[in-house]
């Protein structure tokens, strides 16, 4: 997200995604904890921001969905050169515009240990992507805000993410704060210092991340 593109290309959804959309609109397959009133609130906010855009649950998000959004880009997140192994997300949402899948975000529950030994539960946001022809249109902000609502509705109180330095201002506008201290994560060959920027946000008022260095217990998200 961030680079502007002057044209818009229609993308076709796989049949299974179209079926999920219809089921979601009919009230089937909702994420536990996301009741009708919460879903209506999220959709109402999206409609007020970008008419015609809807955030839906994608419990079966897979390679076909990924390919629809990335449109064949070889390194859509710009992080392949780092060789980082990422944690698979357990929850997925998609951004739909007039029946077309244009964005995705996912999250997973994780644990973070502070320098003083304190352990906090967080929801790790990742896999945030928007179709190239929709970047710079405000879609990315709508996607992240809607996902944060979903994360909050699922019971999360703190959230973390990793991003490239040039994305800090984007997430900052959405209420994410950078962690300036060292953050370490686990990899198959051992613990490494995360080379990307780390940000956090409170999903519930009054929550805060412990000060000092942090260690993510498990693969990064």
ABEGO torsion letter per residue (X at the ends): XGBBBABBBBBBBBAAAAAAAAAAAAGBGBBBGBBAAAAAAAAAAAAAABBGBBBBBBAABBAAAAAAAAGGBABAAGAAAAGBBBBBBABBBBBBBGGBBABBBBBBBBBBBBAAGBBBBBBBBBGBBBBAAABGAGAAAAAAAAAAAAAAAAGBABBBBBBBAAAAAAAAAAGBBBBABBBBBBBAAEBBBBABBBBBBBABBGBBBBBEBBBBBEBBX
